Amino acid sequence: MNDSELFYIYLAEDDLDDQQIFEEAVTEIDSNIIIIPFTDGQALVDALSKKNHEPDVVFLDLYMPKMNGEEVLNEIRKNSYLDYLPVVIFSNEYNLDRIANLFELGANRYLHKPESYRILILALERTINSIKNNDLGGTSIINYVE
């Protein structure tokens, strides 16, 4: 497998259990997806600024130490070299006013963390496929209900 077949996700999530569940779900979707996890927003911003390897998408939790998801989103969007980068907010919070504000700041998707592992897989698969197919088509809230 060559590097062009790989799909890179930067995941900023301070909850290690949530990180593990996310990684397991993504592995079930596609084994060619590489997840680079970060436990705080500042570490993700530092990695992006080094420009060693640019991810295909960033998933951001909202509540993290050092730099929260909204602050990371602001940092990403103020750097023109990251204009291409899709940002998905991945959070337990479901406040429509806050979500609208995050879209105004430049988030592409808002994925409400589902309670069900099966629903998480479906939501991640839909999100990742839309990014791979370059079919983001504006902003979208992804909130599956069982």
C-alpha positions in Angstrom: 0.0 0.0 0.0 1.4 3.4 -0.9 1.0 6.6 1.1 -1.5 8.1 -1.5 -4.0 5.3 -0.5 -3.9 6.3 3.1 -6.3 8.7 4.7 -5.1 10.7 7.7 -7.3 11.8 10.6 -6.0 14.1 13.3 -8.2 13.5 16.4 -8.1 16.0 19.3 -9.8 14.2 22.2 -8.7 14.3 25.8 -10.8 11.4 26.9 -8.6 8.3 26.2 -11.7 6.0 26.3 -13.4 8.1 23.6 -10.1 8.1 21.6 -10.0 4.3 21.7 -13.7 3.9 20.8 -13.2 6.3 17.9 -10.1 4.4 16.6 -11.9 1.1 16.9 -14.9 2.4 15.0 -12.7 3.9 12.2 -10.8 0.6 11.9 -14.1 -1.2 11.2 -14.8 1.3 8.4 -11.5 1.3 6.6 -8.1 -0.2 7.5 -6.4 2.4 5.3 -7.2 5.2 7.7 -4.5 6.4 10.0 -5.5 8.2 13.1 -3.1 10.6 14.8 -4.5 11.3 18.3 -3.9 14.4 20.4 -5.0 14.8 24.0 -5.2 18.5 23.9 -5.8 21.2 21.3 -2.4 22.9 21.6 -0.6 19.7 20.6 -2.8 19.4 17.5 -2.1 23.1 16.6 1.6 22.5 17.1 1.6 19.5 14.8 -0.3 21.4 12.1 2.2 24.3 12.3 5.1 21.9 11.6 3.6 21.0 8.3 5.4 17.6 8.3 2.3 15.7 7.3 -1.1 17.3 6.6 -4.2 15.4 7.6 -7.2 14.8 5.3 -9.5 15.9 8.1 -9.5 17.0 11.7 -11.9 15.8 14.4 -12.1 18.2 17.4 -13.7 17.6 20.8 -14.9 20.9 22.2 -13.7 20.5 25.8 -10.0 19.9 26.1 -7.2 21.2 28.2 -4.7 23.9 27.1 -6.7 24.8 24.0 -10.4 23.9 23.5 -11.9 22.8 20.2 -13.3 26.3 19.4 -9.9 27.8 19.9 -8.3 25.2 17.7 -10.9 25.8 15.0 -10.0 29.6 15.1 -6.3 28.8 14.8 -6.9 26.5 11.8 -9.1 29.0 10.0 -6.8 31.9 10.5 -4.0 30.1 8.5 -4.6 30.2 4.8 -2.4 27.2 4.2 -5.1 25.1 6.0 -8.1 26.4 4.0 -8.4 23.0 2.4 -8.7 21.2 5.7 -12.1 19.9 6.7 -12.9 20.3 10.4 -15.5 18.1 12.1 -16.5 19.0 15.7 -17.0 15.8 17.6 -18.8 16.5 20.9 -21.4 15.5 23.5 -22.7 19.0 23.5 -25.8 19.6 21.5 -26.6 23.3 21.6 -27.9 24.6 18.3 -26.8 28.2 18.9 -23.3 27.0 19.7 -23.2 24.7 16.7 -24.3 27.6 14.4 -21.5 29.7 15.8 -19.0 26.9 15.2 -20.2 26.8 11.5 -19.7 30.5 11.3 -16.2 30.1 12.6 -15.4 27.5 9.8 -16.4 24.0 11.0 -17.6 21.8 8.2 -19.5 19.2 10.2 -20.8 18.8 13.7 -20.9 15.1 14.8 -22.8 14.7 18.0 -21.2 11.7 19.9 -23.8 8.9 19.7 -24.5 6.6 22.6 -24.4 3.5 20.4 -21.2 2.1 18.9 -23.1 0.9 15.8 -24.4 4.5 15.2 -20.9 5.9 15.7 -19.7 3.6 12.9 -22.5 4.8 10.6 -21.9 8.4 11.4 -18.2 8.2 11.0 -18.5 6.3 7.7 -20.9 8.9 6.3 -18.6 11.7 7.4 -15.4 10.2 6.2 -16.9 9.1 2.8 -18.2 12.6 2.2 -14.7 14.0 2.8 -13.0 11.3 0.6 -15.5 12.1 -2.2 -15.0 15.8 -1.7 -18.7 16.1 -1.2 -18.9 18.3 1.9 -21.5 20.5 0.3 -21.8 23.1 3.1 -22.2 22.6 6.8 -24.1 19.7 8.4 -25.1 18.4 11.8 -24.8 14.6 12.1 -27.0 13.4 14.9 -28.3 9.8 14.5 -31.2 8.6 16.6 -31.9 4.9 17.3 
